[in-house]
Amino acid sequence: MDETFREMELLSRSLNQAHRSAIQSGLNAAGLGAVGHPMLLTILESGDADREQQCRAQRELADLLHISPAAVASSLKSLEKSGYIRREPGQKDARRNRVSLTEKGSRAVSGCREVFRRVSGQMMSGFSPDELRQLAQFQRRMLDNLRSPNPDSQAKE
């Protein structure tokens, strides 16, 4: 069983690396290699429909992306400098910036989503609908396992 766990760990890491590489290659090919953090742009686009969501704190964005607030700050600064977003003081709280996409940012989000779709299609090629459902169930279960407290570690404390 230990050998199976080692293989699963290696496969998981290799899949993650290959996925990131394919996304970056696709972004580069689409002229979007400089976007930096395409998921951040996608989240910001979802906030464009709701003005309150545009005032999300860096901590909230960091939690959504599973990165540090400092990384979010750096990404926002880079996106603003590149013309993908603009920041203005929030209406209710001037300490919180309202972040909105520029037209260039909106076009970039569309391009990023197309790259995500293309890479996902390539990755899932050859799987039947039932296999995809089963794979999704397995991945949800693994994610739930990692997010739940580990009973073994609690017993040792």
N, CA and C atoms as an extended XYZ file, in Angstrom:
471
Properties=species:S:1:pos:R:3:atomname:S:1:resname:S:1:resid:I:1 pbc="F F F"
N         0.815       -1.194        0.000 N   MET     1
C         0.000        0.000        0.000 CA  MET     1
C         0.862        1.263        0.000 C   MET     1
N         2.025        1.209        0.686 N   ASP     2
C         2.925        2.364        0.701 CA  ASP     2
C         3.358        2.742       -0.705 C   ASP     2
N         3.617        1.733       -1.545 N   GLU     3
C         4.036        1.991       -2.926 CA  GLU     3
C         2.913        2.701       -3.691 C   GLU     3
N         1.676        2.309       -3.464 N   THR     4
C         0.532        2.950       -4.115 CA  THR     4
C         0.432        4.402       -3.680 C   THR     4
N         0.609        4.686       -2.393 N   PHE     5
C         0.553        6.062       -1.906 CA  PHE     5
C         1.659        6.909       -2.523 C   PHE     5
N         2.851        6.344       -2.619 N   ARG     6
C         3.970        7.077       -3.233 CA  ARG     6
C         3.662        7.394       -4.698 C   ARG     6
N         3.127        6.390       -5.393 N   GLU     7
C         2.789        6.614       -6.799 CA  GLU     7
C         1.696        7.682       -6.936 C   GLU     7
N         0.686        7.633       -6.077 N   MET     8
C        -0.392        8.625       -6.115 CA  MET     8
C         0.148       10.034       -5.834 C   MET     8
N         1.060       10.149       -4.882 N   GLU     9
C         1.655       11.443       -4.573 CA  GLU     9
C         2.439       11.974       -5.773 C   GLU     9
N         3.222       11.108       -6.389 N   LEU    10
C         4.002       11.505       -7.565 CA  LEU    10
C         3.076       11.901       -8.713 C   LEU    10
N         2.045       11.107       -8.945 N   LEU    11
C         1.093       11.425      -10.010 CA  LEU    11
C         0.386       12.760       -9.741 C   LEU    11
N         0.011       12.993       -8.504 N   SER    12
C        -0.663       14.237       -8.139 CA  SER    12
C         0.239       15.439       -8.404 C   SER    12
N         1.486       15.332       -7.990 N   ARG    13
C         2.442       16.428       -8.224 CA  ARG    13
C         2.705       16.612       -9.714 C   ARG    13
N         2.872       15.515      -10.429 N   SER    14
C         3.140       15.595      -11.868 CA  SER    14
C         1.958       16.186      -12.618 C   SER    14
N         0.751       15.794      -12.242 N   LEU    15
C        -0.452       16.335      -12.875 CA  LEU    15
C        -0.554       17.835      -12.625 C   LEU    15
N        -0.318       18.251      -11.391 N   ASN    16
C        -0.377       19.667      -11.057 CA  ASN    16
C         0.643       20.458      -11.882 C   ASN    16
N         1.856       19.954      -11.947 N   GLN    17
C         2.926       20.622      -12.715 CA  GLN    17
C         2.580       20.685      -14.201 C   GLN    17
N         2.119       19.571      -14.762 N   ALA    18
C         1.775       19.537      -16.187 CA  ALA    18
C         0.606       20.475      -16.494 C   ALA    18
N        -0.362       20.546      -15.589 N   HIS    19
C        -1.513       21.431      -15.772 CA  HIS    19
C        -1.063       22.885      -15.772 C   HIS    19
N        -0.260       23.261      -14.791 N   ARG    20
C         0.247       24.642      -14.721 CA  ARG    20
C         1.041       24.990      -15.973 C   ARG    20
N         1.864       24.065      -16.417 N   SER    21
C         2.687       24.289      -17.609 CA  SER    21
C         1.807       24.461      -18.849 C   SER    21
N         0.782       23.622      -18.988 N   ALA    22
C        -0.118       23.716      -20.142 CA  ALA    22
C        -0.892       25.032      -20.121 C   ALA    22
N        -1.343       25.455      -18.945 N   ILE    23
C        -2.052       26.735      -18.819 CA  ILE    23
C        -1.115       27.870      -19.221 C   ILE    23
N         0.108       27.871      -18.673 N   GLN    24
C         1.041       28.951      -18.989 CA  GLN    24
C         1.394       28.966      -20.468 C   GLN    24
N         1.593       27.805      -21.067 N   SER    25
C         1.875       27.735      -22.510 CA  SER    25
C         0.706       28.295      -23.310 C   SER    25
N        -0.508       27.942      -22.904 N   GLY    26
C        -1.699       28.452      -23.585 CA  GLY    26
C        -1.839       29.956      -23.441 C   GLY    26
N        -1.557       30.463      -22.232 N   LEU    27
C        -1.615       31.908      -22.009 CA  LEU    27
C        -0.553       32.618      -22.856 C   LEU    27
N         0.645       32.054      -22.890 N   ASN    28
C         1.714       32.644      -23.701 CA  ASN    28
C         1.318       32.686      -25.172 C   ASN    28
N         0.767       31.587      -25.671 N   ALA    29
C         0.361       31.507      -27.075 CA  ALA    29
C        -0.749       32.506      -27.406 C   ALA    29
N        -1.587       32.796      -26.400 N   ALA    30
C        -2.690       33.743      -26.607 CA  ALA    30
C        -2.272       35.185      -26.342 C   ALA    30
N        -0.976       35.393      -26.067 N   GLY    31
C        -0.493       36.741      -25.778 CA  GLY    31
C        -0.857       37.222      -24.388 C   GLY    31
N        -1.151       36.278      -23.498 N   LEU    32
C        -1.573       36.630      -22.140 CA  LEU    32
C        -0.575       36.167      -21.082 C   LEU    32
N         0.635       35.893      -21.487 N   GLY    33
C         1.639       35.399      -20.557 CA  GLY    33
C         1.949       36.355      -19.435 C   GLY    33
N         1.734       37.653      -19.655 N   ALA    34
C         2.052       38.660      -18.638 CA  ALA    34
C         0.935       38.845      -17.616 C   ALA    34
N        -0.182       38.162      -17.786 N   VAL    35
C        -1.297       38.338      -16.845 CA  VAL    35
C        -0.864       37.990      -15.428 C   VAL    35
N        -0.035       36.992      -15.265 N   GLY    36
C         0.489       36.674      -13.937 CA  GLY    36
C        -0.402       35.755      -13.138 C   GLY    36
N        -1.578       36.223      -12.781 N   HIS    37
C        -2.487       35.412      -11.963 CA  HIS    37
C        -3.881       35.451      -12.578 C   HIS    37
N        -4.117       34.595      -13.598 N   PRO    38
C        -5.398       34.660      -14.316 CA  PRO    38
C        -6.617       34.387      -13.434 C   PRO    38
N        -6.459       33.568      -12.389 N   MET    39
C        -7.611       33.293      -11.523 CA  MET    39
C        -8.030       34.545      -10.761 C   MET    39
N        -7.090       35.398      -10.410 N   LEU    40
C        -7.421       36.656       -9.738 CA  LEU    40
C        -8.270       37.526      -10.655 C   LEU    40
N        -7.890       37.617      -11.916 N   LEU    41
C        -8.694       38.378      -12.874 CA  LEU    41
C       -10.103       37.806      -12.980 C   LEU    41
N       -10.213       36.495      -12.998 N   THR    42
C       -11.515       35.841      -13.123 CA  THR    42
C       -12.400       36.160      -11.924 C   THR    42
N       -11.813       36.146      -10.730 N   ILE    43
C       -12.569       36.492       -9.524 CA  ILE    43
C       -13.006       37.950       -9.582 C   ILE    43
N       -12.113       38.813      -10.026 N   LEU    44
C       -12.463       40.232      -10.122 CA  LEU    44
C       -13.580       40.444      -11.135 C   LEU    44
N       -13.583       39.675      -12.214 N   GLU    45
C       -14.659       39.798      -13.196 CA  GLU    45
C       -16.000       39.451      -12.567 C   GLU    45
N       -16.022       38.412      -11.725 N   SER    46
C       -17.285       38.029      -11.087 CA  SER    46
C       -17.779       39.139      -10.159 C   SER    46
N       -16.873       39.965       -9.646 N   GLY    47
C       -17.271       41.086       -8.789 CA  GLY    47
C       -17.796       42.273       -9.566 C   GLY    47
N       -17.528       42.331      -10.877 N   ASP    48
C       -18.002       43.470      -11.668 CA  ASP    48
C       -19.523       43.572      -11.679 C   ASP    48
N       -20.199       42.450      -11.558 N   ALA    49
C       -21.663       42.467      -11.564 CA  ALA    49
C       -22.216       43.029      -10.255 C   ALA    49
N       -21.457       42.942       -9.188 N   ASP    50
C       -21.903       43.388       -7.868 CA  ASP    50
C       -20.890       44.388       -7.321 C   ASP    50
N       -21.254       45.656       -7.266 N   ARG    51
C       -20.320       46.703       -6.845 CA  ARG    51
C       -19.747       46.442       -5.457 C   ARG    51
N       -20.513       45.821       -4.567 N   GLU    52
C       -20.004       45.524       -3.224 CA  GLU    52
C       -18.874       44.508       -3.275 C   GLU    52
N       -18.978       43.529       -4.177 N   GLN    53
C       -17.943       42.511       -4.293 CA  GLN    53
C       -16.626       43.112       -4.769 C   GLN    53
N       -16.687       44.258       -5.449 N   GLN    54
C       -15.463       44.886       -5.923 CA  GLN    54
C       -14.622       45.418       -4.762 C   GLN    54
N       -15.195       45.503       -3.592 N   CYS    55
C       -14.481       46.035       -2.436 CA  CYS    55
C       -13.906       44.930       -1.567 C   CYS    55
N       -13.744       43.765       -2.127 N   ARG    56
C       -13.172       42.665       -1.358 CA  ARG    56
C       -11.800       43.044       -0.820 C   ARG    56
N       -11.569       42.679        0.420 N   ALA    57
C       -10.265       42.922        1.029 CA  ALA    57
C        -9.246       41.943        0.453 C   ALA    57
N        -7.980       42.336        0.534 N   GLN    58
C        -6.916       41.457        0.042 CA  GLN    58
C        -6.950       40.110        0.752 C   GLN    58
N        -7.290       40.121        2.044 N   ARG    59
C        -7.364       38.874        2.815 CA  ARG    59
C        -8.408       37.943        2.205 C   ARG    59
N        -9.560       38.491        1.819 N   GLU    60
C       -10.620       37.672        1.212 CA  GLU    60
C       -10.158       37.082       -0.121 C   GLU    60
N        -9.516       37.909       -0.926 N   LEU    61
C        -9.005       37.414       -2.208 CA  LEU    61
C        -7.945       36.347       -1.978 C   LEU    61
N        -7.086       36.572       -0.997 N   ALA    62
C        -6.033       35.596       -0.681 CA  ALA    62
C        -6.646       34.265       -0.264 C   ALA    62
N        -7.692       34.327        0.561 N   ASP    63
C        -8.354       33.096        1.005 CA  ASP    63
C        -8.988       32.360       -0.173 C   ASP    63
N        -9.624       33.095       -1.066 N   LEU    64
C       -10.254       32.470       -2.238 CA  LEU    64
C        -9.229       31.778       -3.132 C   LEU    64
N        -8.043       32.376       -3.234 N   LEU    65
C        -7.008       31.856       -4.127 CA  LEU    65
C        -6.011       30.941       -3.434 C   LEU    65
N        -6.110       30.846       -2.099 N   HIS    66
C        -5.175       30.037       -1.311 CA  HIS    66
C        -3.738       30.519       -1.484 C   HIS    66
N        -3.569       31.857       -1.439 N   ILE    67
C        -2.247       32.472       -1.482 CA  ILE    67
C        -2.184       33.529       -0.385 C   ILE    67
N        -1.024       34.113       -0.163 N   SER    68
C        -0.865       35.108        0.895 CA  SER    68
C        -1.418       36.468        0.460 C   SER    68
N        -1.848       37.284        1.431 N   PRO    69
C        -2.286       38.650        1.100 CA  PRO    69
C        -1.184       39.451        0.403 C   PRO    69
N         0.069       39.207        0.780 N   ALA    70
C         1.182       39.899        0.124 CA  ALA    70
C         1.254       39.524       -1.357 C   ALA    70
N         0.999       38.260       -1.678 N   ALA    71
C         1.005       37.823       -3.078 CA  ALA    71
C        -0.143       38.485       -3.843 C   ALA    71
N        -1.302       38.636       -3.183 N   VAL    72
C        -2.434       39.320       -3.818 CA  VAL    72
C        -2.059       40.777       -4.084 C   VAL    72
N        -1.457       41.434       -3.092 N   ALA    73
C        -1.060       42.837       -3.255 CA  ALA    73
C        -0.096       42.989       -4.427 C   ALA    73
N         0.862       42.095       -4.518 N   SER    74
C         1.835       42.131       -5.607 CA  SER    74
C         1.150       41.909       -6.962 C   SER    74
N         0.241       40.942       -7.010 N   SER    75
C        -0.479       40.658       -8.261 CA  SER    75
C        -1.343       41.845       -8.676 C   SER    75
N        -2.053       42.451       -7.714 N   LEU    76
C        -2.894       43.604       -8.033 CA  LEU    76
C        -2.051       44.765       -8.553 C   LEU    76
N        -0.902       44.989       -7.929 N   LYS    77
C        -0.014       46.064       -8.363 CA  LYS    77
C         0.441       45.823       -9.808 C   LYS    77
N         0.825       44.579      -10.098 N   SER    78
C         1.275       44.229      -11.446 CA  SER    78
C         0.132       44.359      -12.463 C   SER    78
N        -1.070       43.890      -12.083 N   LEU    79
C        -2.222       43.975      -12.988 CA  LEU    79
C        -2.599       45.431      -13.255 C   LEU    79
N        -2.492       46.263      -12.228 N   GLU    80
C        -2.805       47.681      -12.406 CA  GLU    80
C        -1.773       48.343      -13.318 C   GLU    80
N        -0.508       48.059      -13.075 N   LYS    81
C         0.578       48.634      -13.880 CA  LYS    81
C         0.447       48.222      -15.351 C   LYS    81
N        -0.023       46.995      -15.583 N   SER    82
C        -0.180       46.481      -16.955 CA  SER    82
C        -1.487       46.924      -17.601 C   SER    82
N        -2.337       47.623      -16.846 N   GLY    83
C        -3.578       48.151      -17.414 CA  GLY    83
C        -4.755       47.187      -17.414 C   GLY    83
N        -4.669       46.099      -16.648 N   TYR    84
C        -5.772       45.134      -16.598 CA  TYR    84
C        -6.846       45.530      -15.591 C   TYR    84
N        -6.452       46.253      -14.548 N   ILE    85
C        -7.413       46.664      -13.512 CA  ILE    85
C        -7.187       48.134      -13.177 C   ILE    85
N        -8.167       48.712      -12.468 N   ARG    86
C        -7.988       50.026      -11.865 CA  ARG    86
C        -8.504       49.938      -10.435 C   ARG    86
N        -7.892       50.720       -9.552 N   ARG    87
C        -8.294       50.743       -8.144 CA  ARG    87
C        -8.722       52.155       -7.778 C   ARG    87
N        -9.842       52.216       -7.065 N   GLU    88
C       -10.362       53.492       -6.571 CA  GLU    88
C       -10.773       53.286       -5.122 C   GLU    88
N       -10.739       54.342       -4.314 N   PRO    89
C       -11.188       54.184       -2.916 CA  PRO    89
C       -12.648       53.724       -2.882 C   PRO    89
N       -12.958       52.839       -1.945 N   GLY    90
C       -14.327       52.356       -1.799 CA  GLY    90
C       -15.254       53.474       -1.365 C   GLY    90
N       -16.526       53.389       -1.740 N   GLN    91
C       -17.490       54.425       -1.390 CA  GLN    91
C       -17.821       54.412        0.099 C   GLN    91
N       -17.948       53.221        0.683 N   LYS    92
C       -18.315       53.118        2.099 CA  LYS    92
C       -17.103       53.181        3.021 C   LYS    92
N       -15.955       52.746        2.518 N   ASP    93
C       -14.754       52.694        3.341 CA  ASP    93
C       -13.562       53.023        2.443 C   ASP    93
N       -13.013       54.211        2.607 N   ALA    94
C       -11.921       54.663        1.736 CA  ALA    94
C       -10.651       53.834        1.910 C   ALA    94
N       -10.576       53.059        2.999 N   ARG    95
C        -9.396       52.216        3.211 CA  ARG    95
C        -9.428       50.974        2.335 C   ARG    95
N       -10.593       50.631        1.833 N   ARG    96
C       -10.729       49.456        0.961 CA  ARG    96
C       -10.888       49.920       -0.473 C   ARG    96
N        -9.994       49.493       -1.317 N   ASN    97
C       -10.060       49.861       -2.727 CA  ASN    97
C       -11.153       49.091       -3.449 C   ASN    97
N       -11.815       49.787       -4.355 N   ARG    98
C       -12.732       49.113       -5.271 CA  ARG    98
C       -11.886       48.771       -6.487 C   ARG    98
N       -11.817       47.503       -6.784 N   VAL    99
C       -11.003       47.029       -7.900 CA  VAL    99
C       -11.941       46.658       -9.034 C   VAL    99
N       -11.679       47.209      -10.195 N   SER   100
C       -12.509       46.857      -11.346 CA  SER   100
C       -11.616       46.573      -12.549 C   SER   100
N       -12.152       45.768      -13.422 N   LEU   101
C       -11.428       45.424      -14.648 CA  LEU   101
C       -11.525       46.564      -15.644 C   LEU   101
N       -10.463       46.780      -16.360 N   THR   102
C       -10.499       47.692      -17.497 CA  THR   102
C       -11.008       46.885      -18.691 C   THR   102
N       -11.182       47.545      -19.810 N   GLU   103
C       -11.586       46.819      -21.018 CA  GLU   103
C       -10.521       45.777      -21.380 C   GLU   103
N        -9.257       46.156      -21.238 N   LYS   104
C        -8.156       45.228      -21.496 CA  LYS   104
C        -8.253       44.026      -20.552 C   LYS   104
N        -8.611       44.275      -19.294 N   GLY   105
C        -8.764       43.198      -18.323 CA  GLY   105
C        -9.900       42.262      -18.690 C   GLY   105
N       -11.006       42.830      -19.140 N   SER   106
C       -12.152       42.003      -19.555 CA  SER   106
C       -11.788       41.105      -20.737 C   SER   106
N       -11.059       41.674      -21.701 N   ARG   107
C       -10.622       40.857      -22.846 CA  ARG   107
C        -9.679       39.751      -22.386 C   ARG   107
N        -8.808       40.086      -21.429 N   ALA   108
C        -7.862       39.090      -20.911 CA  ALA   108
C        -8.604       37.953      -20.217 C   ALA   108
N        -9.652       38.282      -19.459 N   VAL   109
C       -10.423       37.236      -18.776 CA  VAL   109
C       -11.032       36.286      -19.797 C   VAL   109
N       -11.591       36.836      -20.865 N   SER   110
C       -12.169       35.981      -21.917 CA  SER   110
C       -11.110       35.056      -22.499 C   SER   110
N        -9.936       35.599      -22.773 N   GLY   111
C        -8.843       34.785      -23.302 CA  GLY   111
C        -8.383       33.724      -22.320 C   GLY   111
N        -8.296       34.093      -21.031 N   CYS   112
C        -7.888       33.138      -19.991 CA  CYS   112
C        -8.894       32.001      -19.887 C   CYS   112
N       -10.172       32.348      -19.893 N   ARG   113
C       -11.208       31.305      -19.799 CA  ARG   113
C       -11.134       30.343      -20.976 C   ARG   113
N       -10.845       30.869      -22.152 N   GLU   114
C       -10.712       30.005      -23.334 CA  GLU   114
C        -9.528       29.062      -23.165 C   GLU   114
N        -8.422       29.560      -22.633 N   VAL   115
C        -7.253       28.706      -22.379 CA  VAL   115
C        -7.611       27.641      -21.351 C   VAL   115
N        -8.303       28.024      -20.271 N   PHE   116
C        -8.709       27.052      -19.244 CA  PHE   116
C        -9.572       25.958      -19.855 C   PHE   116
N       -10.539       26.345      -20.697 N   ARG   117
C       -11.432       25.359      -21.347 CA  ARG   117
C       -10.639       24.413      -22.235 C   ARG   117
N        -9.725       24.980      -23.014 N   ARG   118
C        -8.941       24.167      -23.945 CA  ARG   118
C        -8.055       23.168      -23.189 C   ARG   118
N        -7.388       23.633      -22.133 N   VAL   119
C        -6.512       22.744      -21.358 CA  VAL   119
C        -7.340       21.677      -20.644 C   VAL   119
N        -8.476       22.063      -20.076 N   SER   120
C        -9.336       21.071      -19.412 CA  SER   120
C        -9.828       20.029      -20.404 C   SER   120
N       -10.211       20.465      -21.598 N   GLY   121
C       -10.654       19.530      -22.632 CA  GLY   121
C        -9.553       18.554      -23.010 C   GLY   121
N        -8.332       19.079      -23.137 N   GLN   122
C        -7.189       18.220      -23.462 CA  GLN   122
C        -6.935       17.219      -22.328 C   GLN   122
N        -6.993       17.698      -21.094 N   MET   123
C        -6.702       16.851      -19.939 CA  MET   123
C        -7.761       15.747      -19.780 C   MET   123
N        -8.998       16.055      -20.087 N   MET   124
C       -10.086       15.098      -19.879 CA  MET   124
C       -10.419       14.293      -21.129 C   MET   124
N        -9.658       14.486      -22.171 N   SER   125
C        -9.886       13.781      -23.425 CA  SER   125
C        -9.856       12.266      -23.216 C   SER   125
N       -10.825       11.590      -23.816 N   GLY   126
C       -10.847       10.131      -23.758 CA  GLY   126
C       -11.593        9.556      -22.555 C   GLY   126
N       -12.025       10.393      -21.628 N   PHE   127
C       -12.792        9.909      -20.473 CA  PHE   127
C       -14.279        9.904      -20.821 C   PHE   127
N       -14.980        8.881      -20.399 N   SER   128
C       -16.424        8.839      -20.592 CA  SER   128
C       -17.083        9.758      -19.555 C   SER   128
N       -18.336       10.160      -19.783 N   PRO   129
C       -19.034       10.977      -18.780 CA  PRO   129
C       -19.073       10.304      -17.402 C   PRO   129
N       -19.277        8.979      -17.370 N   ASP   130
C       -19.293        8.272      -16.085 CA  ASP   130
C       -17.925        8.324      -15.407 C   ASP   130
N       -16.868        8.161      -16.185 N   GLU   131
C       -15.516        8.235      -15.617 CA  GLU   131
C       -15.239        9.632      -15.056 C   GLU   131
N       -15.699       10.657      -15.768 N   LEU   132
C       -15.494       12.027      -15.284 CA  LEU   132
C       -16.255       12.270      -13.981 C   LEU   132
N       -17.477       11.756      -13.896 N   ARG   133
C       -18.253       11.896      -12.646 CA  ARG   133
C       -17.555       11.179      -11.501 C   ARG   133
N       -17.060        9.989      -11.786 N   GLN   134
C       -16.368        9.211      -10.758 CA  GLN   134
C       -15.072        9.913      -10.328 C   GLN   134
N       -14.333       10.431      -11.282 N   LEU   135
C       -13.111       11.168      -10.973 CA  LEU   135
C       -13.424       12.383      -10.097 C   LEU   135
N       -14.481       13.112      -10.441 N   ALA   136
C       -14.879       14.276       -9.641 CA  ALA   136
C       -15.243       13.857       -8.216 C   ALA   136
N       -15.935       12.726       -8.068 N   GLN   137
C       -16.277       12.227       -6.728 CA  GLN   137
C       -15.014       11.917       -5.930 C   GLN   137
N       -14.066       11.253       -6.563 N   PHE   138
C       -12.816       10.914       -5.883 CA  PHE   138
C       -12.066       12.180       -5.464 C   PHE   138
N       -12.001       13.153       -6.365 N   GLN   139
C       -11.281       14.382       -6.051 CA  GLN   139
C       -11.968       15.171       -4.931 C   GLN   139
N       -13.312       15.215       -4.954 N   ARG   140
C       -14.040       15.886       -3.860 CA  ARG   140
C       -13.762       15.204       -2.528 C   ARG   140
N       -13.745       13.878       -2.538 N   ARG   141
C       -13.484       13.129       -1.316 CA  ARG   141
C       -12.069       13.404       -0.801 C   ARG   141
N       -11.081       13.432       -1.712 N   MET   142
C        -9.706       13.735       -1.304 CA  MET   142
C        -9.619       15.144       -0.717 C   MET   142
N       -10.294       16.087       -1.363 N   LEU   143
C       -10.294       17.459       -0.870 CA  LEU   143
C       -10.953       17.539        0.505 C   LEU   143
N       -12.085       16.884        0.658 N   ASP   144
C       -12.753       16.841        1.973 CA  ASP   144
C       -11.842       16.221        3.029 C   ASP   144
N       -11.144       15.147        2.665 N   ASN   145
C       -10.221       14.496        3.603 CA  ASN   145
C        -9.129       15.462        4.055 C   ASN   145
N        -8.612       16.252        3.121 N   LEU   146
C        -7.544       17.185        3.465 CA  LEU   146
C        -8.045       18.381        4.262 C   LEU   146
N        -9.290       18.765        4.040 N   ARG   147
C        -9.846       19.921        4.757 CA  ARG   147
C       -10.385       19.561        6.138 C   ARG   147
N       -10.664       18.288        6.389 N   SER   148
C       -11.180       17.871        7.700 CA  SER   148
C       -10.013       17.649        8.642 C   SER   148
N       -10.278       17.853        9.917 N   PRO   149
C        -9.200       17.550       10.880 CA  PRO   149
C        -8.844       16.072       10.803 C   PRO   149
N        -7.564       15.790       10.903 N   ASN   150
C        -7.078       14.415       10.840 CA  ASN   150
C        -7.258       13.779       12.215 C   ASN   150
N        -8.106       12.748       12.338 N   PRO   151
C        -8.333       12.136       13.659 CA  PRO   151
C        -7.068       11.527       14.246 C   PRO   151
N        -6.155       11.045       13.394 N   ASP   152
C        -4.910       10.470       13.902 CA  ASP   152
C        -4.048       11.532       14.585 C   ASP   152
N        -3.970       12.739       13.983 N   SER   153
C        -3.120       13.777       14.570 CA  SER   153
C        -3.734       14.311       15.850 C   SER   153
N        -5.071       14.315       15.973 N   GLN   154
C        -5.723       14.790       17.197 CA  GLN   154
C        -5.500       13.814       18.341 C   GLN   154
N        -5.495       12.534       18.008 N   ALA   155
C        -5.306       11.519       19.048 CA  ALA   155
C        -3.905       11.578       19.629 C   ALA   155
N        -2.915       12.001       18.822 N   LYS   156
C        -1.524       12.057       19.277 CA  LYS   156
C        -1.251       13.301       20.111 C   LYS   156
N        -2.077       14.334       20.001 N   GLU   157
C        -1.816       15.584       20.706 CA  GLU   157
C        -2.106       15.496       22.173 C   GLU   157
